């Protein structure tokens, strides 16, 4: 794992709002006030962290599965030499929340959310067609709460 040093402001910004992100028209203004920064500084800092190798890849809420729209976990069986290109293809879909490599024959996993079950099915079909990779669709059967906030332990 590559360790990216964060200054105290960056660390506070990332650590402080992994939970209870304000769902209002100008949430970054609230973050700025709380951290004693300007809204512009918050947006600039998040932009810089997004450009750094994986420090921030998404800012936004996480909703209970099927609370809004339709979602599923899916996996692709990707030849190792194509993994980076296929991951980029999958990430290009606005419906894809995130993807990650796993040590398994199905080695690229991703979460996808769409407005309707039909749209979800169409995007999954398109990803399978564009990548040419075998896909598993693993829809939710039993819900479990997983805390997605991770305090930063490096730096």
C-alpha positions in Angstrom: 0.0 0.0 0.0 1.3 3.4 -0.9 1.3 5.8 2.0 0.4 9.4 1.1 1.4 11.9 3.8 -1.5 14.2 4.8 -1.1 17.6 6.5 -3.2 18.2 9.6 -5.9 20.1 7.6 -6.2 17.3 5.0 -6.4 14.7 7.8 -9.1 16.6 9.7 -11.1 17.1 6.5 -11.0 13.4 5.6 -11.6 12.1 9.1 -14.2 14.6 10.2 -16.9 13.9 7.7 -16.9 10.2 6.8 -20.2 10.1 8.8 -23.0 12.7 9.2 -22.1 14.5 6.0 -24.5 17.5 5.7 -27.1 16.8 3.1 -27.9 20.4 2.2 -27.4 22.6 -0.9 -23.9 23.8 0.2 -22.4 21.1 2.4 -18.9 22.2 1.8 -19.6 25.6 3.5 -20.6 23.7 6.7 -17.4 21.6 6.5 -15.4 24.8 6.0 -17.1 26.6 9.0 -16.5 23.5 11.2 -12.8 23.3 10.2 -12.3 27.1 10.2 -11.5 27.2 6.5 -13.1 28.8 3.6 -15.5 26.8 1.3 -12.9 27.3 -1.5 -10.1 25.8 0.6 -12.3 22.8 1.4 -13.1 22.3 -2.3 -9.5 22.8 -3.4 -8.2 20.4 -0.8 -10.7 17.7 -1.7 -9.8 18.2 -5.4 -6.1 17.8 -4.6 -6.8 14.6 -2.5 -8.9 13.2 -5.4 -5.8 13.7 -7.7 -3.6 11.9 -5.2 -3.4 8.1 -5.5 -6.7 7.0 -4.0 -7.0 9.3 -1.0 -10.4 10.5 -2.0 -12.3 8.9 -4.9 -15.9 9.9 -3.9 -17.7 12.4 -1.8 -21.4 11.7 -1.2 -23.9 9.8 0.8 -24.3 6.1 1.2 -27.9 4.9 1.2 -29.5 1.7 2.5 -29.6 -0.8 -0.3 -32.8 -0.4 -2.3 -33.7 2.7 -0.3 -33.3 4.7 -3.4 -33.3 2.9 -6.8 -32.0 -0.5 -7.4 -28.5 -1.9 -6.6 -26.4 -5.0 -6.7 -22.9 -6.3 -6.1 -21.3 -7.7 -9.2 -18.0 -9.3 -10.1 -16.1 -9.9 -13.3 -13.6 -12.6 -14.2 -10.8 -10.4 -15.8 -7.5 -11.6 -17.2 -4.8 -10.0 -15.0 -3.2 -8.2 -17.9 -6.6 -6.4 -18.6 -7.5 -5.6 -15.0 -6.5 -2.0 -15.0 -8.3 -1.2 -18.3 -11.4 -3.1 -17.4 -11.5 -1.4 -14.0 -11.3 2.0 -15.7 -14.2 1.0 -18.1 -16.4 -0.1 -15.2 -15.6 3.1 -13.2 -16.7 5.2 -16.2 -20.3 4.3 -15.5 -22.0 6.9 -13.3 -24.0 4.1 -11.8 -20.9 2.4 -10.4 -20.2 3.5 -6.9 -16.8 1.8 -6.6 -14.8 -1.2 -7.7 -12.0 -3.2 -6.2 -9.7 -6.1 -7.0 -10.1 -9.3 -5.1 -8.0 -12.5 -5.0 -10.5 -14.8 -6.6 -11.2 -16.1 -10.1 -13.8 -13.3 -10.2 -11.2 -10.6 -9.5 -12.9 -7.3 -10.1 -15.9 -6.5 -7.8 -18.1 -3.5 -8.0 -21.3 -2.0 -6.5 -23.8 -0.5 -8.9 -26.9 1.6 -8.2 -29.5 2.7 -10.8 -32.8 4.5 -10.7 -34.8 1.4 -11.8 -34.2 -2.4 -12.0 -34.5 -2.2 -15.8 -31.7 0.4 -15.9 -29.6 -1.7 -13.6 -30.0 -4.7 -15.9 -29.1 -2.6 -19.0 -25.9 -1.3 -17.4 -24.8 -4.7 -16.2 -25.4 -6.1 -19.8 -23.5 -3.2 -21.3 -20.5 -3.7 -18.9 -20.5 -7.5 -19.8 -20.7 -6.7 -23.5 -18.0 -3.9 -23.5 -15.5 -5.9 -21.3 -16.2 -9.3 -22.8 -15.7 -10.7 -19.2 -17.9 -13.3 -17.4 -20.0 -11.6 -14.8 -21.6 -12.6 -11.5 -24.6 -10.6 -10.3 -25.0 -10.9 -6.6 -28.1 -9.1 -5.5 -28.8 -8.4 -1.8 -30.5 -11.3 0.0 -30.0 -10.3 3.7 -29.0 -6.7 4.7 -26.2 -6.2 7.2 -24.9 -2.9 8.5 -21.3 -2.2 7.7 -19.7 1.0 9.0 -17.9 2.5 6.0 -16.0 5.2 8.0 -12.3 4.5 8.5 -10.3 6.7 10.7 -6.9 7.5 9.1 -4.1 5.6 10.8 -1.2 6.7 8.7 0.9 9.9 8.4 
